[in-house]
């Protein structure tokens, strides 16, 4: 069970090695081992086609990343499993896919244009920029928890020179629609997927006839003009979310909404288990009232022990009726719910579980990465997440009879599974290559296969090999992969 902490108890920096306590806060400082782990994961992602730097041939673009052939399969598997679990397997949730750019009035009503800000300070000498509310933590990391002069936190962590006065920096990513770049044409890329589900509430209600409680789900891109993006795919200006707005009756007591909140808390924990995320490295953090978002009455952050620190992975919030009421007032549309049995008219309240797709990918990679064997690196992904379920090899690529038989097996299996073909180098190197992308099983077609109609199947995690009849391969993998 993840540990529930107050916000004042959050471990703000890196994990495990050395601990410092200051002003009632716990700081755990980074070490070489953890930094090396992150470097190894980033290297693996580039080397094996999970994630590439964006626009790399032009020198890249600050903190933009592209998912490669293997990475996009992993990412899609996560999204498809989420959709299956929370939409297709439930009667009380339906999905939508809304526009990235919405009428700017949406963001006025939601409060984003007025309140979606971070306090920005800039060094007058080196011009590096920082969030004012994170300066203390940056200094604690730099000094390994031994900040001898608290006045330093008002200076630049990089060059110790004077900082500007803080100013609010709006995180909305602005652009223009139409031929002229003028105020009337200003629009914004959405900073979250949630608002479309509130704006479309009336249409969804009319077309589905859902009864409370019910939810609207969406997977999609969001954009935030972050001051300090970083830590690989953890914090980027373009990212993907999986969100649900779960509508309930206005609660008569706290227990009414708390029971639904608890239901979703447990659902999110079960999801993490399904993803193979190490639950022992997950912490539930109760956001204190003074840190709550403007729309929230209660929020829990699920945070994970990444190699670079304990950071937010998912969030669960009770948004009350803030959004529907604001949009109803601003649009002059009736966004209430009419109870079909009592004819009572009411504005539903909302419980919002939110998952970051890219952060899920990163947490999954960190949990699955295993280099304990000095001879190989293994990505021990849950079978259902593995980009390829099976790889097929001919023992020798210059023996046509082996290649033909292997191709026959490959073509047969790929009708039911994601299957990789590999005939490069020797079989041992092929095994290790597939280990690094998390392929659960490898098939080798050898000369005996031509005589006995069997192949060697090798298990990723145990490296155990067994002979399986070619005619039984589909059944064998269906059982092993639980397909």
N, C-alpha and C positions, 0 to 999 in steps of 0.2 A: 504493500500500500504506500503510495507516495506520501511524503511528510508535508503536513500543512503548517506553514510558518506565517508570521506577521511580516508585513513589508519591511519593518525595521530590522528584521532578522535575515534578510536576503543576503546571500553571499554574492558580493557584487563583482568579483573579479575572476581569476583563474582558479583551477581546482586542484585539490589534494596536497601538493607538496609542502608549502610553508604557510603558516597562519599568522595573521596580525589582527589585533583588535584596536579600534580607534573610535572614539565618540559613540560607543555602544554598538558599532557595526563590526561585522566579521569580514575580514579580507583574506582571501586565499590567493597566494601569488603564483604567477606562471612559472613553469620550469621547463628545462630543455626537453625533457621527455615528452611533455604534452605538446610543446611547439613542434617537435619532430613528428609526432603523430599526425598533426594537422597537415604538415608538409607532405607526409607520406600519402595521405588521403587525396590531397590536391594533385600530387604527381600521378597517382593511380588513375584519377578521373581523366587527366589529360592523356595519359599513355594508352588507356584502354577505351577511350571514346565515350566516357560518361559526360564530361563537361569540359568545354573549351573556353578560353578567354574570348569575349565578343570582339569582333572587328580586328582580330589579331594581326592580319597582314598590314593594317594601317596603324599599328602601334597600340591597338585596343582602345576602349572607352571605359573611363573610370567605373570599375565595379559592375561591368555588364558581362554576362556569361551566356553561352550557348550550350544547349543540351545536344550531345552527339548521338550517334546511332544507338549505342547501348543505353545512354542516359535517358533518352526520350522513351525507351521501352520501360525502364524502371519507373519513370515519372508517370507514364500513362497507366501502368499497372496499379500504382497507388491511387490515382484518380478514379480508375474504373472500379476498384475494390470499394472505395469510399462511396461512390454512386450506387453500387450494388447494395451495400450494407445499409445506407441511410435513406435511399430513395426507392429503389426498385424492390427492396425486401420489406418495406413498410407501407401500411395503408394510410398513414397519417401525414406523409410528406410527399410533396410534388416538387418538380424542378423547373427552373427557368434558365434562360441564357440571355442576359440583357446587354445593352450597348455599353461600350467603354466610355463614350462621351454622352453626357446627359445635359438637359437644360440647366444652366447655371443657377436657376431658382431652387433647384433641388438642394444645392450646397448651401444656399442661404438659409433655407428652412431647416436643414439638418444641423446647422451651427458650424459647419466646417470652415466656411470663409472667415468667420469671426474668431473661432477658437482653436482651429487646427494648426497650432503654432508651436515651435520650439524656441527657447531663448538662445540667441546666437551671439557669441563674442568672437572677435578677430584680433590676432596679434598685430600690433602696429608695425613690427619689424619684418617678421617672416610671413605674415598674412595667412598663417594657418588658422583655420576656424574650428571652433569647439562649441558644443552645447554647454551653456553655463551651468546647467544642473548636473553635468557629468564631470566637471573639472576636478572636483574633490577625488572622485574615483580614479581619474587619469593620474593625478598626482600620487595617490596611494600606490598605484601599480608601479609608477616610475621609481618611487622611493622604497619599494618593497615593504610598505606598511610603516616606514619610519620617517614620517613627515616632521622634520625638526622645527619648521617655521610655518605655522598655519597661514600666514600672510602670503605664502607662495601660491596658494590656490587662486589668488587674484592675478597671477602672472601666467605667461605662456608656458605650458609644460615642455615645449620643444626648445625654446631659447631663453626662457625666463624674463622676457621683456614685457612691457606693459600691454594690457588688453584694452580693447574698446569697451564702452558701456554696452551692456546687453540690449539687444533689440529683438522683437518678435519676428520670427522667420516662418512664413506660411509654407506648409509642406505641399500645398496643392500644385500640381504640374499644369501650367497654363499653356494654352495654344489658341489659335484663331480658326474660325470656320468662315469660309468665303474668301473673296479675292483681296480684301483690304484688312490690314492689321490695325484695327481700331477698336475702341472700347466696346462698341455694340456687337462685335464679333468674338469677344472673348469667351472661351469655354475652357473646361478643365477635364483632364483625364481623371477618372474616378479614383479616389484614394482608398476605397473599400468596395466590396461587392454588395454590402448590406442594403444601401439606400434603394437600389432598384427593386429589392424585394418588398420594401414598404410602399414605394411608388406604384408597383404593380399589384399590390394587395387586392384592390377592388376587382381588377380583371381576373386574377386567379380565383378569387372567391366566386365570382359570377360564372366562370366557366367550369369549375370543378365541383361546386356545391359542397365543399368540405365543411365539416362541423368542428367546432373547437373541442379539444385542442388539435391543432394541425400545424404543419411547418412548410416553409418554402425554402428550397435549397438551391445553391448555385456554386459552380466552379468557374473561376475566371481571373483574368489579370487585373491588377490594381497598380497604381503608380503614386509614389511619394518622393518629393524632392528632398531627400534626406541630407542633412548637413554633413554627417560623417558615416557614409555607408562603408561596409567592410566585412571582414571575416568570411571571405569566400562567398558562398551563396546565402549566407545567413541574413545579411541586411543589404538589400539592393533597392534601387529606385524603381525597378520594374519587377514585380513578383506576382505569384499566383496564390489565390485563396480558395478554400472550400468552406462555405459558410451555410448555416441554417438559421433562419428566424422562426422560432417556434412560438406560435400564438396561443395564449391561454386566456381564460376568463379573468377579469379584474379580481384580484384576490381579496377575500373578505378578512383573511388573517394571514400572517407571515407564513404559516405552515402551508398555505395553498400554493404559493410560488416556490417555497423552499423545497417542497417534495419534487417538483418538476426540475428544479435546479440540480438537486441531488441525483435524479435519474440521469440527467445529461452528464454530470460529473463522472458517474460510473461508466456511461457509454464511452466517454473519451478515454478513460483508462483502459477499457477493453479494446478500443481501437489501437492504442499504443502497443498493447500485447500482441495483437494480430500483426502489427508491422514489425515485430521483433525488436522494438525499442526497449532498451534495458530499463525496466521499471525502477530498479534500485538507484538509477541516476536521474530519476524524475522527482521534482519537488513541487508540491502545490503551495502556491504563495497567495495569501489573502491580501488583496490590495486595500490599504488603509483608506479611510473615508476622504482624507485630504488629497489622495492621489487618484481617486476615481475619475474616469472620464465624465464629461458633463452630462451624459445620458444615463449613467449607470447608478444603480442602487447597491449592487454588489458585483464584484469581479474576482475571479480566481485566475491567476496565471499559472499554467503548467510550464515549469522550466526544466531544462535538461542540462546535464553536465557535459557541455561541449568541451573539446580540448582547449579552447580559448576562454572558457569561463562558463558559469551557470547563467544561462540566458533563456528568454521566453521562447517557448515552442508553440503553445496553443493558449487560447483564452476562452473563458466562459463568463458571460455577463448577463445580469438581469437588467434589461433596458427600460422596464416599466412600460408606460404608454407614450413615452416621450416622442418617438418618431412618428407614429401614426397621427397623434394629435397635432404635431407641428406641421406635418404635410397637409393635413386636413385644413388647418387654419390658413396656411399659405396659398393653397391651391383652390380653396373654397369648394372642394369636393368632399362628399360624404364617405369617409373611410371607416365607418362603424360596421359592426357585425350585427345582423338581425337573427336572433335565436328562432329557428323554425318551429319550435315547440311552444315557447312562451311569448313570442313576439317582442321579447325584450331587446332593446337596442343598446349596444355597449361598444366601447373601444377596447380591443384586446390589449393585454400586456404581452411582453416578449422576453423569452429566454434565448440567448444567442451563443451557441457554441461555434468557435472559429478555429480552423486549422490552416496553417501555412503549408502550401505544397512543397515549396523549396526547402523550408526548414524541416519538413518531414523527410525529404530526400537526404538531407545532411545528417539528421539524427539516425536514420536507417543505415547510412554508410558508416557512421561512427560506431554504431552498435555491432554491425556485421564485420567490420575490418578486423582481421586476425593475422598477425605476423609472428605468432609464438613459435611456429616451426621455422627454424633458421633457413630451410631450403625453399620455402614458398610463402606467398601471401594468399590468404583465402578470404573471399567475401562471403560470409556465411549468411546469405540472405534467406529469409523464408522462401520456400519453393514458389509460392504464389507471386512473389515480387520479382523473382529472378528474370532478367531480360530474356534469356534463353533457358528453356527447361532441359534440353538435351543437346549435345554436340555429337556429330558423327564424323569419324575419321576412317580413311583407308590406311592400313598399316604402312603402305608405301604408295606414293602418288605416281610413281612411274610404272606401276603394274596395272594395266588396264582392267584386268579381271577383278582386282580388288576395288578399283575406283568405281567400276560399273555396279558392283554389288552394293557398295557403300552409298552410291547415288540412289539406287533403288530403295534402300532403307530410308535415306534422307527424304526422298519425295513422298514416301508412304507416311512417315511420321509427321511431316510438316502439315498434313491435312488436319491434324488434331492438336499439335503442340507447336510452340515457337522453337525451332530447331536451327542450330548453327552448323555450318560446314567448315571444316578446317583440315587442310592437307599440307600445311607449311611445316618445315623442319621435322624433327623426330617426335615420336608420340609423347615422350616425357615433357617436352616443351609445350606441346599442345595442351596436355593436362594442366600445366601450371598457368597457361594463358587463360584457359576456361575457369580455373579456380579464381583468378583475379577479377573476373566479371560475374562470378557467382553462379555459374552453370551447375546445377545439381548432379547431372549424370553425363558421362561420356561413353560413347560406343566406339569400339575399335573393331574393324572388319579385317581379319587376318586370313592366311591361307587355309587354316582349319575351317573357317566359316564357309568356304566353298565346298567342303566335304561334309561337315556335320550340320550345316544350317543353323549354327549358333554364333553369337558374337560375345565379346567381352564388354561387360558394363561396369564402369568404375564410378564409385560414390565419391562425391566432392569432399565431404566432411571426414569420412573414415579412410578414404583411399582404398577401401576394400573392393576387390574385383570378383565378379562371378560371371559364369557363362549362362546366357539366356537364349533360348530359341528365337530366331527371327520372327517366326509366326506368332510368338507370344509377347513381343515387345510392346504393342499397343496396350494390351491388358496390364502388363507389368508396370508401365509408366503411369497409366490411369490410376492404378492403386497407389503407387508411390507418391504421386503428385496430388492425389485426392481430387482428380478432375472428373 
